[in-house]
Amino acid sequence: MENSRYLDCLAADFARLRAVVPAGLTAAVPTCPGWTVADLARHVGEVYLHKTLAMREGAEPEPWPPGELADEEPVALLDRSYAALRGEFAVRRPADPAGTWYGPDQTVGFWIRRMAQETVIHRIDAELGTGQPVTPVPADLAVDGIDELLKVFVAYGVTEWASYFTGILAASPGRTYAVRAGGAAWQVRTGPGRFEVSGWTGQDPAQVTVSGPPEAVLRWLWNRQDPGEPGRVTVEGDPAALGELRRCIVTATQ
């Protein structure tokens, strides 16, 4: 996706998030156990400010968040932080340097993509928490989100923070997974200390196949399904292998 497309998606999803949040600040968010909608709004605001400072200062600020943010009303914090984030994007080029947690990409462009994907997932959280209809996720954004989750979160996480995955992968017999979303497809191979993602060729048998429309697969991977809606994702294969995949994803994204 082009950076301009990410920014358009970010703007649309933030507008929807901002529109639904006031409808139920005290409501529980079913996809974020223990959080209310107000907690969700505060979290998104803190994330936006954190990334704004990562671009300004060239490194992600730690520790985070600063204590004074706890005193700010969550919707006001959300508005202020989004304005700061968009202002930072406006004065920087995607190729400009920025501190990120992802070693291969230390640029503003990484945060443009990441914030677009962060916002669509939390927009869904806000809709589910307030009981509003979930706005469809554009297919291109959903496909990109699947790719980001598998490669940037899980594959990179297993390589960079291997100890977090030892209990999941140390005894893995070596498995192959197929993830299909519309016309896009990925192959995942696991094993001890291994989580590799490539394009699906169809040549290797898969112990688990996950398939469905791009939006549905993205929400399944992020565990953002609507409990009241029929599932649109088909999952076939060995339950133990599926459990391995799910645990890797949860560990990488928590």
C-alpha positions as CSV (number, residue, x, y, z in Angstrom):
1,M,0.0,0.0,0.0
2,E,1.1,3.6,-0.6
3,N,1.7,5.8,2.3
4,S,-1.0,8.1,1.2
5,R,-3.5,5.2,1.3
6,Y,-2.4,4.4,4.8
7,L,-3.0,8.0,5.9
8,D,-6.4,8.0,4.3
9,C,-7.3,4.8,6.1
10,L,-6.0,6.2,9.3
11,A,-8.1,9.3,9.0
12,A,-11.3,7.3,8.2
13,D,-10.8,4.8,11.0
14,F,-10.0,7.5,13.5
15,A,-13.1,9.5,12.5
16,R,-15.2,6.4,13.2
17,L,-13.4,5.6,16.4
18,R,-13.9,9.2,17.6
19,A,-17.6,9.1,16.6
20,V,-18.5,6.0,18.6
21,V,-16.3,6.3,21.7
22,P,-18.6,8.9,23.5
23,A,-21.6,6.6,23.1
24,G,-20.4,4.3,25.8
25,L,-17.3,5.4,27.8
26,T,-18.2,3.1,30.7
27,A,-19.1,0.1,28.5
28,A,-16.8,-3.0,28.6
29,V,-14.8,-3.8,25.5
30,P,-15.3,-7.6,24.9
31,T,-12.2,-7.9,22.8
32,C,-10.0,-6.2,25.4
33,P,-10.9,-7.9,28.7
34,G,-10.8,-5.6,31.7
35,W,-11.0,-2.4,29.6
36,T,-13.8,0.0,29.3
37,V,-14.3,2.2,26.2
38,A,-12.7,5.0,28.1
39,D,-9.6,2.8,28.8
40,L,-9.5,2.0,25.1
41,A,-9.6,5.7,24.2
42,R,-6.9,6.5,26.7
43,H,-4.7,3.7,25.3
44,V,-5.0,4.8,21.7
45,G,-4.2,8.4,22.8
46,E,-1.1,7.2,24.6
47,V,0.0,5.2,21.7
48,Y,-0.3,8.2,19.3
49,L,1.7,10.4,21.6
50,H,4.4,7.7,22.1
51,K,4.9,7.4,18.3
52,T,4.9,11.2,17.9
53,L,7.8,11.4,20.3
54,A,9.5,8.4,18.6
55,M,9.6,10.5,15.5
56,R,10.6,13.8,17.1
57,E,13.3,12.3,19.4
58,G,14.6,9.5,17.1
59,A,13.9,6.8,19.8
60,E,10.9,5.4,21.5
61,P,10.5,7.1,24.9
62,E,10.8,4.9,27.9
63,P,9.3,4.4,30.4
64,W,5.8,5.0,29.1
65,P,3.2,6.4,29.7
66,P,4.1,9.4,31.9
67,G,2.0,9.7,35.0
68,E,0.5,13.1,34.1
69,L,-1.5,11.5,31.2
70,A,-3.6,9.7,33.7
71,D,-5.2,13.0,34.8
72,E,-6.3,13.9,31.3
73,E,-9.9,13.2,30.2
74,P,-9.6,10.2,27.7
75,V,-11.5,11.8,24.8
76,A,-9.5,15.0,25.1
77,L,-6.3,13.0,25.2
78,L,-7.4,11.1,22.1
79,D,-8.1,14.3,20.2
80,R,-4.9,16.0,21.3
81,S,-2.7,13.0,20.5
82,Y,-4.2,12.4,17.1
83,A,-3.6,16.0,16.1
84,A,0.0,15.7,17.3
85,L,0.5,12.5,15.3
86,R,-1.0,13.9,12.1
87,G,1.0,17.0,12.5
88,E,4.2,15.0,12.8
89,F,3.4,13.0,9.7
90,A,2.7,16.2,7.8
91,V,6.2,17.6,8.4
92,R,8.1,14.5,7.7
93,R,8.7,12.2,4.7
94,P,8.1,8.5,5.0
95,A,11.8,7.8,4.5
96,D,12.9,10.1,7.3
97,P,14.5,8.3,10.3
98,A,12.4,7.4,13.3
99,G,12.9,5.2,16.3
100,T,10.9,2.0,16.1
101,W,10.9,-1.4,17.8
102,Y,11.2,-3.2,14.4
103,G,14.9,-3.3,13.5
104,P,14.6,-3.7,9.7
105,D,12.6,-0.4,9.4
106,Q,13.6,2.7,11.3
107,T,11.6,5.2,9.4
108,V,8.5,7.4,9.7
109,G,6.9,5.1,7.1
110,F,6.9,2.3,9.6
111,W,4.7,4.3,11.9
112,I,2.4,5.5,9.2
113,R,1.7,1.8,8.4
114,R,1.6,0.8,12.0
115,M,-0.8,3.5,13.1
116,A,-3.2,2.8,10.3
117,Q,-3.3,-0.8,11.4
118,E,-3.4,0.0,15.1
119,T,-6.4,2.3,14.5
120,V,-8.5,-0.1,12.5
121,I,-8.2,-2.8,15.1
122,H,-9.1,-0.4,18.0
123,R,-11.9,1.1,15.9
124,I,-13.4,-2.3,15.8
125,D,-12.9,-2.7,19.6
126,A,-14.8,0.6,20.1
127,E,-17.6,-0.5,17.9
128,L,-18.0,-3.8,19.6
129,G,-17.8,-2.1,23.0
130,T,-20.4,0.5,22.3
131,G,-22.7,-2.0,20.4
132,Q,-22.4,-0.1,17.1
133,P,-22.2,-1.8,13.7
134,V,-18.7,-2.7,12.7
135,T,-17.7,-0.7,9.7
136,P,-16.2,-2.9,6.9
137,V,-12.4,-3.0,6.6
138,P,-11.2,-2.3,3.1
139,A,-9.7,-5.4,1.5
140,D,-6.3,-3.8,0.8
141,L,-5.9,-2.6,4.4
142,A,-7.0,-6.1,5.7
143,V,-4.6,-8.0,3.5
144,D,-1.8,-5.6,4.5
145,G,-2.7,-6.1,8.2
146,I,-2.5,-9.9,7.9
147,D,0.9,-9.5,6.3
148,E,2.1,-7.2,9.0
149,L,0.9,-9.4,11.8
150,L,2.5,-12.5,10.5
151,K,5.8,-11.0,9.4
152,V,6.4,-7.9,11.6
153,F,4.8,-9.1,14.8
154,V,5.2,-12.9,14.9
155,A,8.1,-13.8,12.6
156,Y,10.2,-10.9,13.8
157,G,9.2,-11.5,17.4
158,V,10.3,-15.1,17.3
159,T,13.7,-14.1,15.9
160,E,14.2,-11.0,18.2
161,W,12.6,-12.2,21.5
162,A,13.0,-16.0,21.2
163,S,12.8,-16.6,24.9
164,Y,9.1,-15.6,24.9
165,F,8.3,-18.3,22.5
166,T,10.4,-21.1,23.9
167,G,7.5,-22.7,25.7
168,I,5.4,-22.7,22.5
169,L,7.9,-23.7,19.9
170,A,10.7,-25.7,21.7
171,A,8.9,-29.0,21.3
172,S,7.3,-28.2,17.9
173,P,7.5,-31.1,15.5
174,G,7.7,-28.6,12.6
175,R,4.4,-27.6,11.0
176,T,3.2,-25.8,7.9
177,Y,0.2,-23.5,7.8
178,A,-1.7,-21.9,5.0
179,V,-3.5,-18.5,5.5
180,R,-5.7,-17.4,2.6
181,A,-7.6,-14.2,2.4
182,G,-9.3,-13.4,-0.9
183,G,-6.6,-13.6,-3.6
184,A,-3.7,-13.4,-1.1
185,A,-2.0,-16.4,0.6
186,W,0.8,-17.0,3.0
187,Q,2.7,-20.0,4.1
188,V,3.9,-20.3,7.7
189,R,6.5,-22.8,8.8
190,T,7.2,-23.4,12.5
191,G,9.7,-25.5,14.4
192,P,12.0,-25.1,17.4
193,G,12.8,-21.3,17.4
194,R,11.3,-21.0,14.0
195,F,8.4,-19.0,12.6
196,E,8.9,-18.3,8.9
197,V,6.5,-16.6,6.6
198,S,6.5,-16.7,2.8
199,G,4.1,-16.7,-0.1
200,W,1.9,-19.8,-0.4
201,T,2.8,-22.0,-3.4
202,G,0.5,-24.8,-2.6
203,Q,3.3,-27.4,-3.0
204,D,3.6,-28.3,0.7
205,P,0.8,-29.9,2.7
206,A,-0.5,-27.7,5.5
207,Q,-1.4,-29.1,8.9
208,V,-3.8,-26.1,9.3
209,T,-5.5,-23.9,6.7
210,V,-7.2,-20.6,7.6
211,S,-9.2,-19.0,4.9
212,G,-11.9,-16.4,4.4
213,P,-12.5,-12.8,3.2
214,P,-9.6,-10.5,4.1
215,E,-11.5,-8.6,6.8
216,A,-12.7,-11.8,8.4
217,V,-9.2,-13.3,8.4
218,L,-7.7,-10.2,9.8
219,R,-10.2,-10.1,12.7
220,W,-9.8,-13.8,13.3
221,L,-6.0,-13.4,13.6
222,W,-6.4,-10.4,16.0
223,N,-9.2,-12.2,17.9
224,R,-11.6,-9.4,17.1
225,Q,-14.6,-11.5,16.0
226,D,-18.1,-10.3,16.9
227,P,-19.6,-12.9,19.2
228,G,-23.0,-12.2,17.8
229,E,-22.1,-12.7,14.1
230,P,-21.7,-16.0,12.3
231,G,-18.0,-16.8,11.6
232,R,-16.8,-16.2,8.0
233,V,-13.4,-17.9,8.5
234,T,-12.9,-21.5,7.8
235,V,-10.3,-23.3,9.9
236,E,-9.3,-26.8,9.0
237,G,-6.6,-29.1,10.4
238,D,-5.0,-30.4,13.5
239,P,-6.2,-28.8,16.8
240,A,-2.7,-29.1,18.3
241,A,-1.1,-27.3,15.4
242,L,-3.8,-24.6,15.5
243,G,-3.1,-24.1,19.2
244,E,0.6,-23.6,18.4
245,L,-0.2,-20.9,15.8
246,R,-2.7,-19.1,18.1
247,R,-0.3,-19.1,21.0
248,C,2.5,-17.6,18.8
249,I,0.1,-14.8,17.7
250,V,-1.1,-14.0,21.2
251,T,2.4,-13.9,22.5
252,A,3.6,-11.6,19.7
253,T,0.8,-9.2,20.0
254,Q,0.2,-8.8,23.7
